[in-house]
Amino acid sequence: MKNIIVFICLVIVINSTAQTKDTKITDPKEEINQVLEQWHKAAADASYDSYFGLMTEDAIFIGTDATENWDLTSFKAFSKPYFDKGKAWSFSTLERNIFAQPTANLAWFDELLDTQMGICRGSGVLEKVEDGWKVKHYVLSIAIPNENVKEITALKKTFDNDLIKKLRSKRN
C-alpha cells in the first residue's frame, strides 16, 4: 500500500513538471520587441515583403510630414520605389517602452530611433493575430529639442499656414 501511494505521488509530480514545461508562458513584451526589431531590419534590408508582412491588413502609417497619413495600400505605393532601389530607410533602436497585458491582443509602445533624420520618435500599436504580433498603427516624428522649436516653427510657418487653410476649408 505504501508503495502504491509513493508511486501515485511520483506520477503526479512527474505529470505536473511535464505540464509546466509544455505550458511555458512567453513574455509578450519580448515577442513585440523582436517583431519591431525585425520590422526595422526589413526596411534597412529593403525587404518589401518582410516589412509589410509584419503589418496588419488595416495598418496605418503616419509619417513626419503633416500630409503623411497612409492606409496600408497607400503606404505600400509610397514605399515601393524606395524598396525597389534596394535602400528604404534604416532605423536603429536607442530606447523602447512596451506596454502589454499578458492576455490582451493589443499592445502599444514608444521608441527613440537613430535615423538618417537624426533622432526620431516612433510610437504605435501592435495587434496579436493568428500568426503573431503585427504593427497596426505607427507614428513617426522628428524629435526637435525645445531650444530649437522657435526656429523650426518659423521655418515651417508658410507650409503650416497653407495646410491649415486647406484643412479648415474641407471642414466647412
DRENDOMAR-684699 format. One record per residue: residue in three letters; residue number from 1; x, y, z of N, C-alpha, C, O in turn. Coordinates in Angstrom, 3 decimals. Example, Ala and Ser with C-alpha at 12.3 -4.5 7.8 and 13.67 -1.06 7.14 Angstrom:
ATOM  resn  resi        nu        nv        nw       cau       cav       caw        cu        cv        cw        ou        ov        ow
ATOM   Ala     1    13.190    -5.690     7.800    12.300    -4.500     7.800    13.200    -3.300     7.800    14.236    -3.319     8.465
ATOM   Ser     2    12.850    -2.250     7.080    13.670    -1.060     7.140    12.900     0.030     7.870    13.409     1.138     8.039
END
This chain:
ATOM  resn  resi        nu        nv        nw       cau       cav       caw        cu        cv        cw        ou        ov        ow
ATOM   Met     1     0.830    -1.199     0.000     0.000     0.000     0.000     0.870     1.257     0.000     0.617     2.226    -0.716
ATOM   Lys     2     1.919     1.193     0.847     2.832     2.320     0.928     3.498     2.561    -0.429     3.674     3.709    -0.836
ATOM   Asn     3     3.863     1.502    -1.121     4.495     1.620    -2.432     3.550     2.228    -3.461     3.980     2.995    -4.323
ATOM   Ile     4     2.273     1.891    -3.375     1.281     2.441    -4.303     1.139     3.943    -4.092     1.063     4.695    -5.064
ATOM   Ile     5     1.101     4.389    -2.851     0.974     5.820    -2.547     2.205     6.571    -3.041     2.076     7.649    -3.621
ATOM   Val     6     3.396     6.019    -2.819     4.627     6.645    -3.290     4.615     6.711    -4.818     4.985     7.729    -5.403
ATOM   Phe     7     4.190     5.629    -5.457     4.114     5.582    -6.915     3.157     6.637    -7.450     3.485     7.334    -8.410
ATOM   Ile     8     1.986     6.765    -6.851     0.987     7.756    -7.276     1.541     9.172    -7.103     1.378    10.017    -7.982
ATOM   Cys     9     2.191     9.425    -5.976     2.786    10.755    -5.743     3.856    11.054    -6.787     3.939    12.174    -7.292
ATOM   Leu    10     4.676    10.054    -7.111     5.717    10.224    -8.106     5.121    10.537    -9.485     5.632    11.402   -10.196
ATOM   Val    11     4.051     9.842    -9.863     3.384    10.094   -11.145     2.816    11.515   -11.185     2.916    12.198   -12.204
ATOM   Ile    12     2.229    11.948   -10.093     1.657    13.309   -10.030     2.754    14.359   -10.193     2.577    15.330   -10.929
ATOM   Val    13     3.878    14.172    -9.517     4.978    15.136    -9.602     5.536    15.175   -11.027     5.763    16.256   -11.570
ATOM   Ile    14     5.755    14.027   -11.624     6.280    13.976   -12.994     5.295    14.613   -13.966     5.704    15.366   -14.849
ATOM   Asn    15     4.030    14.329   -13.822     2.996    14.892   -14.692     2.932    16.414   -14.538     2.810    17.129   -15.533
ATOM   Ser    16     3.010    16.906   -13.327     2.965    18.350   -13.081     4.165    19.048   -13.709     4.025    20.123   -14.292
ATOM   Thr    17     5.339    18.443   -13.592     6.547    19.012   -14.182     6.438    19.059   -15.695     6.806    20.061   -16.308
ATOM   Ala    18     5.946    18.011   -16.296     5.790    17.957   -17.752     4.803    19.009   -18.227     5.033    19.651   -19.251
ATOM   Gln    19     3.702    19.197   -17.496     2.710    20.189   -17.899     3.273    21.596   -17.781     2.975    22.450   -18.616
ATOM   Thr    20     4.082    21.852   -16.758     4.674    23.173   -16.593     5.576    23.500   -17.774     5.559    24.625   -18.271
ATOM   Lys    21     6.365    22.527   -18.229     7.252    22.763   -19.364     6.456    22.976   -20.640     6.845    23.805   -21.463
ATOM   Asp    22     5.359    22.262   -20.836     4.556    22.376   -22.044     3.778    23.685   -22.111     3.498    24.178   -23.203
ATOM   Thr    23     3.430    24.245   -20.978     2.615    25.456   -20.953     3.455    26.684   -20.617     2.985    27.601   -19.944
ATOM   Lys    24     4.698    26.696   -21.089     5.584    27.826   -20.850     4.942    29.105   -21.394     4.549    29.167   -22.560
ATOM   Ile    25     4.843    30.102   -20.554     4.252    31.381   -20.943     5.384    32.292   -21.400     6.337    32.523   -20.656
ATOM   Thr    26     5.285    32.804   -22.609     6.304    33.722   -23.108     5.880    35.156   -22.794     4.692    35.472   -22.725
ATOM   Asp    27     6.857    35.991   -22.612     6.614    37.398   -22.307     6.220    38.128   -23.594     7.020    38.208   -24.526
ATOM   Pro    28     4.997    38.660   -23.655     4.589    39.356   -24.889     5.492    40.543   -25.213     5.662    40.875   -26.386
ATOM   Lys    29     6.067    41.182   -24.216     6.930    42.337   -24.477     8.168    41.919   -25.263     8.621    42.649   -26.145
ATOM   Glu    30     8.709    40.763   -24.951     9.882    40.281   -25.679     9.511    39.923   -27.120    10.260    40.219   -28.051
ATOM   Glu    31     8.363    39.291   -27.297     7.895    38.963   -28.647     7.702    40.249   -29.465     8.108    40.325   -30.625
ATOM   Ile    32     7.084    41.241   -28.850     6.814    42.514   -29.525     8.127    43.211   -29.873     8.277    43.733   -30.978
ATOM   Asn    33     9.060    43.223   -28.953    10.363    43.829   -29.210    11.030    43.163   -30.414    11.589    43.848   -31.271
ATOM   Gln    34    10.975    41.849   -30.480    11.568    41.127   -31.611    10.880    41.484   -32.927    11.547    41.660   -33.946
ATOM   Val    35     9.553    41.592   -32.911     8.813    41.958   -34.126     9.224    43.349   -34.592     9.458    43.554   -35.783
ATOM   Leu    36     9.314    44.298   -33.681     9.703    45.661   -34.060    11.130    45.704   -34.600    11.407    46.423   -35.560
ATOM   Glu    37    12.029    44.944   -33.997    13.401    44.879   -34.497    13.433    44.256   -35.893    14.169    44.729   -36.759
ATOM   Gln    38    12.655    43.214   -36.121    12.571    42.580   -37.448    11.985    43.554   -38.472    12.436    43.622   -39.615
ATOM   Trp    39    10.976    44.301   -38.038    10.313    45.263   -38.929    11.297    46.336   -39.387    11.394    46.630   -40.579
ATOM   His    40    12.029    46.920   -38.433    13.012    47.944   -38.782    14.139    47.350   -39.641    14.608    48.002   -40.573
ATOM   Lys    41    14.567    46.146   -39.343    15.619    45.490   -40.125    15.153    45.227   -41.558    15.921    45.391   -42.506
ATOM   Ala    42    13.897    44.821   -41.708    13.361    44.567   -43.053    13.413    45.841   -43.899    13.701    45.773   -45.094
ATOM   Ala    43    13.139    47.000   -43.296    13.244    48.264   -44.036    14.701    48.538   -44.394    15.003    48.910   -45.528
ATOM   Ala    44    15.592    48.359   -43.446    17.018    48.605   -43.701    17.559    47.680   -44.790    18.426    48.075   -45.568
ATOM   Asp    45    17.050    46.458   -44.843    17.461    45.482   -45.857    16.665    45.610   -47.152    16.894    44.857   -48.099
ATOM   Ala    46    15.738    46.551   -47.196    14.852    46.756   -48.347    14.097    45.478   -48.697    13.949    45.126   -49.867
ATOM   Ser    47    13.626    44.793   -47.662    12.865    43.558   -47.847    11.367    43.893   -47.772    10.743    43.808   -46.714
ATOM   Tyr    48    10.827    44.269   -48.913     9.446    44.745   -49.024     8.445    43.752   -48.420     7.630    44.130   -47.578
ATOM   Asp    49     8.502    42.497   -48.841     7.529    41.506   -48.369     7.648    41.273   -46.865     6.636    41.149   -46.175
ATOM   Ser    50     8.879    41.213   -46.353     9.068    41.017   -44.907     8.540    42.217   -44.126     7.871    42.061   -43.105
ATOM   Tyr    51     8.850    43.416   -44.619     8.427    44.632   -43.930     6.901    44.711   -43.844     6.341    44.881   -42.761
ATOM   Phe    52     6.243    44.589   -44.986     4.787    44.721   -44.990     4.089    43.477   -44.451     2.922    43.543   -44.064
ATOM   Gly    53     4.782    42.358   -44.420     4.239    41.151   -43.803     4.129    41.260   -42.290     3.421    40.478   -41.655
ATOM   Leu    54     4.829    42.228   -41.716     4.764    42.448   -40.269     3.756    43.534   -39.891     3.748    44.021   -38.761
ATOM   Met    55     2.902    43.908   -40.859     1.855    44.892   -40.603     0.492    44.237   -40.820     0.353    43.336   -41.647
ATOM   Thr    56    -0.514    44.698   -40.069    -1.866    44.170   -40.242    -2.434    44.681   -41.560    -1.937    45.658   -42.121
ATOM   Glu    57    -3.462    44.025   -42.046    -4.076    44.418   -43.319    -4.747    45.783   -43.249    -4.948    46.431   -44.276
ATOM   Asp    58    -5.096    46.224   -42.040    -5.722    47.542   -41.870    -4.768    48.552   -41.223    -5.204    49.515   -40.592
ATOM   Ala    59    -3.458    48.319   -41.390    -2.446    49.163   -40.758    -2.510    50.600   -41.262    -2.933    50.875   -42.384
ATOM   Ile    60    -2.075    51.502   -40.390    -1.947    52.935   -40.688    -0.514    53.334   -40.375     0.033    52.938   -39.345
ATOM   Phe    61     0.097    54.118   -41.261     1.433    54.661   -41.020     1.341    56.174   -41.144     0.926    56.701   -42.175
ATOM   Ile    62     1.735    56.865   -40.079     1.724    58.325   -40.073     3.176    58.792   -40.077     3.927    58.531   -39.137
ATOM   Gly    63     3.557    59.482   -41.143     4.939    59.917   -41.305     5.216    61.263   -40.669     4.374    61.825   -39.970
ATOM   Thr    64     6.414    61.769   -40.924     6.861    63.015   -40.296     6.233    64.260   -40.904     6.165    65.299   -40.247
ATOM   Asp    65     5.779    64.175   -42.132     5.123    65.302   -42.804     3.640    65.298   -42.417     3.026    64.235   -42.330
ATOM   Ala    66     3.079    66.451   -42.191     1.676    66.544   -41.761     0.703    65.941   -42.773    -0.434    65.626   -42.421
ATOM   Thr    67     1.131    65.778   -44.019     0.244    65.206   -45.041     0.381    63.682   -45.140    -0.332    63.050   -45.921
ATOM   Glu    68     1.279    63.093   -44.367     1.550    61.654   -44.463     0.721    60.866   -43.449     1.147    60.629   -42.319
ATOM   Asn    69    -0.456    60.475   -43.880    -1.346    59.638   -43.065    -1.882    58.564   -44.008    -2.897    58.753   -44.678
ATOM   Trp    70    -1.178    57.432   -44.044    -1.433    56.419   -45.053    -2.126    55.174   -44.508    -1.804    54.690   -43.423
ATOM   Asp    71    -3.081    54.668   -45.280    -3.555    53.311   -45.028    -2.500    52.390   -45.656    -1.578    52.870   -46.315
ATOM   Leu    72    -2.626    51.093   -45.459    -1.589    50.171   -45.900    -1.353    50.226   -47.413    -0.205    50.229   -47.859
ATOM   Thr    73    -2.406    50.268   -48.187    -2.268    50.298   -49.647    -1.507    51.542   -50.092    -0.609    51.451   -50.930
ATOM   Ser    74    -1.851    52.688   -49.548    -1.169    53.941   -49.904     0.285    53.941   -49.448     1.166    54.422   -50.161
ATOM   Phe    75     0.530    53.403   -48.267     1.897    53.365   -47.751     2.772    52.427   -48.585     3.943    52.715   -48.829
ATOM   Lys    76     2.198    51.313   -49.018     2.936    50.403   -49.900     3.307    51.109   -51.207     4.437    50.996   -51.681
ATOM   Ala    77     2.359    51.829   -51.776     2.604    52.536   -53.038     3.694    53.597   -52.858     4.576    53.729   -53.706
ATOM   Phe    78     3.636    54.344   -51.768     4.658    55.356   -51.483     6.029    54.706   -51.301     7.030    55.212   -51.807
ATOM   Ser    79     6.073    53.587   -50.579     7.329    52.951   -50.179     7.990    52.117   -51.263     9.213    51.977   -51.277
ATOM   Lys    80     7.197    51.564   -52.168     7.725    50.597   -53.144     8.949    51.108   -53.906     9.917    50.359   -54.037
ATOM   Pro    81     8.957    52.339   -54.414    10.151    52.794   -55.137    11.427    52.771   -54.283    12.508    52.479   -54.794
ATOM   Tyr    82    11.302    53.074   -52.997    12.464    53.032   -52.104    12.966    51.599   -51.940    14.167    51.341   -52.021
ATOM   Phe    83    12.046    50.677   -51.709    12.410    49.274   -51.563    12.996    48.733   -52.864    13.962    47.970   -52.840
ATOM   Asp    84    12.416    49.125   -54.000    12.891    48.652   -55.304    14.323    49.108   -55.597    15.060    48.420   -56.303
ATOM   Lys    85    14.715    50.255   -55.063    16.081    50.750   -55.248    17.083    50.016   -54.361    18.293    50.204   -54.486
ATOM   Gly    86    16.559    49.167   -53.452    17.454    48.412   -52.569    17.840    49.160   -51.311    18.694    48.700   -50.553
ATOM   Lys    87    17.217    50.321   -51.076    17.513    51.094   -49.866    16.260    51.840   -49.448    15.887    52.845   -50.052
ATOM   Ala    88    15.622    51.341   -48.419    14.438    52.025   -47.906    14.913    53.019   -46.842    15.388    54.100   -47.188
ATOM   Trp    89    14.797    52.684   -45.594    15.266    53.549   -44.515    15.858    52.664   -43.431    15.551    51.476   -43.333
ATOM   Ser    90    16.703    53.263   -42.631    17.403    52.487   -41.612    17.216    53.153   -40.248    17.764    54.222   -39.978
ATOM   Phe    91    16.438    52.503   -39.411    16.183    52.990   -38.057    16.774    51.987   -37.073    16.473    50.795   -37.141
ATOM   Ser    92    17.604    52.462   -36.169    18.085    51.566   -35.109    17.570    52.082   -33.768    17.528    53.285   -33.513
ATOM   Thr    93    17.192    51.160   -32.946    16.548    51.473   -31.670    17.558    51.998   -30.659    18.604    51.391   -30.426
ATOM   Leu    94    17.224    53.131   -30.067    18.006    53.682   -28.965    17.342    53.352   -27.624    18.009    53.089   -26.623
ATOM   Glu    95    16.019    53.375   -27.642    15.245    53.150   -26.411    13.840    52.732   -26.816    13.294    53.236   -27.797
ATOM   Arg    96    13.257    51.810   -26.061    11.885    51.390   -26.380    11.148    51.044   -25.091    11.695    50.396   -24.199
ATOM   Asn    97     9.897    51.488   -25.013     8.990    51.141   -23.917     7.800    50.406   -24.521     7.177    50.891   -25.465
ATOM   Ile    98     7.489    49.242   -23.978     6.386    48.429   -24.485     5.395    48.217   -23.351     5.775    47.926   -22.217
ATOM   Phe    99     4.132    48.368   -23.677     3.062    48.211   -22.694     2.089    47.159   -23.207     1.459    47.332   -24.250
ATOM   Ala   100     1.977    46.068   -22.460     1.094    44.976   -22.884     0.589    44.233   -21.660     1.269    44.134   -20.639
ATOM   Gln   101    -0.603    43.724   -21.791    -1.138    42.838   -20.769    -1.008    41.420   -21.310    -1.289    41.188   -22.486
ATOM   Pro   102    -0.588    40.469   -20.483    -0.340    39.113   -20.981    -1.512    38.470   -21.726    -1.298    37.630   -22.600
ATOM   Thr   103    -2.731    38.849   -21.397    -3.885    38.218   -22.037    -4.503    39.076   -23.139    -5.487    38.672   -23.758
ATOM   Ala   104    -3.942    40.241   -23.385    -4.532    41.156   -24.377    -4.020    40.860   -25.787    -2.944    40.288   -25.961
ATOM   Asn   105    -4.799    41.253   -26.778    -4.391    41.110   -28.177    -3.864    42.411   -28.757    -3.510    42.469   -29.934
ATOM   Leu   106    -3.807    43.460   -27.934    -3.258    44.749   -28.362    -2.159    45.169   -27.397    -2.242    44.921   -26.194
ATOM   Ala   107    -1.137    45.802   -27.936    -0.058    46.358   -27.120     0.336    47.687   -27.749     0.068    47.919   -28.928
ATOM   Trp   108     0.955    48.541   -26.989     1.379    49.835   -27.513     2.807    50.096   -27.047     3.278    49.504   -26.076
ATOM   Phe   109     3.480    50.988   -27.755     4.890    51.229   -27.476     5.278    52.636   -27.909     4.568    53.294   -28.670
ATOM   Asp   110     6.419    53.074   -27.406     7.083    54.262   -27.917     8.564    53.934   -27.995     9.065    53.096   -27.246
ATOM   Glu   111     9.259    54.598   -28.905    10.676    54.304   -29.093    11.409    55.539   -29.582    10.842    56.389   -30.270
ATOM   Leu   112    12.680    55.623   -29.215    13.583    56.613   -29.791    14.464    55.872   -30.778    14.958    54.781   -30.495
ATOM   Leu   113    14.655    56.486   -31.950    15.365    55.826   -33.032    16.497    56.691   -33.559    16.377    57.914   -33.627
ATOM   Asp   114    17.584    56.055   -33.927    18.680    56.702   -34.650    18.365    56.511   -36.133    18.319    55.380   -36.617
ATOM   Thr   115    18.149    57.610   -36.851    17.734    57.539   -38.256    18.569    58.490   -39.104    19.387    59.246   -38.581
ATOM   Gln   116    18.359    58.446   -40.407    19.025    59.383   -41.313    18.546    60.809   -41.080    19.158    61.750   -41.586
ATOM   Met   117    17.464    60.990   -40.324    16.944    62.318   -39.993    17.383    62.753   -38.597    16.891    63.754   -38.075
ATOM   Gly   118    18.306    62.007   -37.990    18.705    62.243   -36.608    17.801    61.430   -35.695    17.259    60.405   -36.109
ATOM   Ile   119    17.637    61.873   -34.469    16.785    61.146   -33.524    15.322    61.381   -33.873    14.873    62.519   -34.011
ATOM   Cys   120    14.594    60.287   -34.012    13.154    60.334   -34.242    12.458    59.556   -33.141    13.062    58.725   -32.463
ATOM   Arg   121    11.185    59.844   -32.980    10.361    59.097   -32.040     9.319    58.334   -32.839     8.642    58.891   -33.704
ATOM   Gly   122     9.206    57.062   -32.534     8.150    56.241   -33.105     7.224    55.817   -31.992     7.650    55.631   -30.852
ATOM   Ser   123     5.965    55.664   -32.320     5.018    55.118   -31.355     3.960    54.373   -32.144     3.716    54.664   -33.315
ATOM   Gly   124     3.344    53.421   -31.495     2.359    52.670   -32.233     1.635    51.625   -31.430     1.771    51.517   -30.211
ATOM   Val   125     0.856    50.857   -32.166     0.030    49.791   -31.602     0.313    48.526   -32.400     0.417    48.567   -33.626
ATOM   Leu   126     0.437    47.416   -31.708     0.548    46.117   -32.351    -0.664    45.293   -31.978    -1.232    45.452   -30.898
ATOM   Glu   127    -1.055    44.408   -32.884    -2.170    43.512   -32.641    -1.662    42.081   -32.765    -0.903    41.756   -33.678
ATOM   Lys   128    -2.087    41.238   -31.839    -1.735    39.826   -31.932    -2.780    39.144   -32.804    -3.954    39.061   -32.444
ATOM   Val   129    -2.331    38.659   -33.957    -3.197    37.973   -34.907    -2.782    36.507   -34.947    -1.898    36.080   -34.204
ATOM   Glu   130    -3.419    35.757   -35.808    -3.192    34.309   -35.864    -1.716    33.928   -35.984    -1.273    32.974   -35.345
ATOM   Asp   131    -0.956    34.656   -36.788     0.451    34.294   -36.978     1.433    35.196   -36.219     2.593    35.316   -36.613
ATOM   Gly   132     0.976    35.829   -35.136     1.871    36.589   -34.262     1.516    38.064   -34.185     0.480    38.503   -34.686
ATOM   Trp   133     2.406    38.819   -33.544     2.212    40.256   -33.370     2.529    40.985   -34.671     3.502    40.664   -35.353
ATOM   Lys   134     1.688    41.981   -35.009     1.905    42.796   -36.204     1.621    44.267   -35.893     0.809    44.593   -35.028
ATOM   Val   135     2.309    45.135   -36.621     2.128    46.580   -36.460     0.785    46.969   -37.068     0.510    46.706   -38.239
ATOM   Lys   136    -0.035    47.597   -36.248    -1.372    48.027   -36.674    -1.410    49.534   -36.942    -2.122    50.000   -37.831
ATOM   His   137    -0.644    50.276   -36.169    -0.655    51.745   -36.263     0.736    52.234   -35.865     1.267    51.831   -34.830
ATOM   Tyr   138     1.316    53.091   -36.678     2.658    53.602   -36.372     2.716    55.090   -36.668     2.207    55.555   -37.688
ATOM   Val   139     3.343    55.829   -35.764     3.521    57.277   -35.919     5.008    57.580   -35.788     5.631    57.227   -34.787
ATOM   Leu   140     5.572    58.227   -36.789     6.984    58.616   -36.774     7.079    60.131   -36.669     6.439    60.851   -37.436
ATOM   Ser   141     7.868    60.613   -35.730     8.034    62.049   -35.514     9.510    62.390   -35.422    10.298    61.625   -34.866
ATOM   Ile   142     9.881    63.527   -35.961    11.245    64.018   -35.796    11.323    64.698   -34.437    10.527    65.586   -34.134
ATOM   Ala   143    12.273    64.283   -33.630    12.430    64.871   -32.293    13.190    66.192   -32.418    14.306    66.235   -32.936
ATOM   Ile   144    12.576    67.250   -31.943    13.174    68.578   -32.026    13.448    69.078   -30.608    12.528    69.159   -29.794
ATOM   Pro   145    14.699    69.414   -30.307    14.999    69.948   -28.976    14.194    71.217   -28.709    13.981    72.026   -29.611
ATOM   Asn   146    13.758    71.382   -27.489    12.938    72.546   -27.128    13.601    73.872   -27.499    12.921    74.818   -27.896
ATOM   Glu   147    14.921    73.943   -27.371    15.597    75.205   -27.677    15.601    75.532   -29.173    15.963    76.644   -29.556
ATOM   Asn   148    15.202    74.579   -30.024    15.141    74.812   -31.473    13.717    74.974   -31.999    13.530    75.188   -33.197
ATOM   Val   149    12.728    74.880   -31.147    11.341    74.924   -31.593    11.004    76.247   -32.275    10.318    76.248   -33.297
ATOM   Lys   150    11.464    77.358   -31.743    11.141    78.667   -32.321    11.639    78.767   -33.761    10.895    79.210   -34.636
ATOM   Glu   151    12.872    78.368   -34.019    13.411    78.476   -35.386    12.762    77.453   -36.324    12.571    77.744   -37.505
ATOM   Ile   152    12.424    76.280   -35.829    11.747    75.284   -36.666    10.330    75.757   -36.995     9.864    75.605   -38.124
ATOM   Thr   153     9.655    76.330   -36.005     8.307    76.857   -36.221     8.332    77.951   -37.295     7.453    78.002   -38.155
ATOM   Ala   154     9.324    78.806   -37.240     9.454    79.867   -38.248     9.742    79.270   -39.629     9.217    79.747   -40.635
ATOM   Leu   155    10.566    78.238   -39.673    10.937    77.598   -40.925     9.735    76.966   -41.633     9.663    76.965   -42.862
ATOM   Lys   156     8.810    76.437   -40.863     7.671    75.747   -41.474     6.375    76.557   -41.443     5.308    76.022   -41.744
ATOM   Lys   157     6.452    77.817   -41.091     5.267    78.649   -40.925     4.406    78.738   -42.193     3.188    78.578   -42.112
ATOM   Thr   158     4.999    78.982   -43.332     4.230    79.116   -44.574     3.536    77.800   -44.914     2.346    77.778   -45.227
ATOM   Phe   159     4.284    76.716   -44.850     3.696    75.400   -45.131     2.517    75.131   -44.191     1.441    74.732   -44.639
ATOM   Asp   160     2.721    75.348   -42.899     1.662    75.093   -41.914     0.431    75.965   -42.170    -0.697    75.473   -42.136
ATOM   Asn   161     0.645    77.247   -42.422    -0.491    78.147   -42.662    -1.293    77.703   -43.886    -2.524    77.702   -43.861
ATOM   Asp   162    -0.592    77.329   -44.950    -1.283    76.867   -46.163    -2.072    75.584   -45.896    -3.210    75.447   -46.345
ATOM   Leu   163    -1.478    74.666   -45.180    -2.151    73.400   -44.881    -3.329    73.621   -43.930    -4.375    72.992   -44.091
ATOM   Ile   164    -3.174    74.488   -42.964    -4.278    74.801   -42.038    -5.467    75.350   -42.816    -6.601    74.928   -42.588
ATOM   Lys   165    -5.223    76.293   -43.740    -6.302    76.860   -44.558    -6.986    75.758   -45.374    -8.214    75.698   -45.429
ATOM   Lys   166    -6.209    74.907   -45.991    -6.750    73.834   -46.817    -7.606    72.873   -45.988    -8.705    72.502   -46.398
ATOM   Leu   167    -7.100    72.475   -44.831    -7.837    71.525   -43.977    -9.099    72.153   -43.392   -10.129    71.488   -43.283
ATOM   Arg   168    -9.024    73.425   -43.017   -10.222    74.097   -42.477   -11.285    74.282   -43.552   -12.481    74.214   -43.268
ATOM   Ser   169   -10.844    74.519   -44.796   -11.830    74.702   -45.867   -12.564    73.384   -46.167   -13.719    73.399   -46.591
ATOM   Lys   170   -11.900    72.267   -45.948   -12.556    70.956   -46.142   -13.628    70.719   -45.089   -14.615    70.034   -45.358
ATOM   Arg   171   -13.451    71.271   -43.899   -14.388    71.043   -42.801   -15.654    71.863   -42.968   -16.704    71.496   -42.438
ATOM   Asn   172   -15.571    72.948   -43.683   -16.737    73.850   -43.815   -17.591    73.490   -45.001   -18.603    74.143   -45.254
END
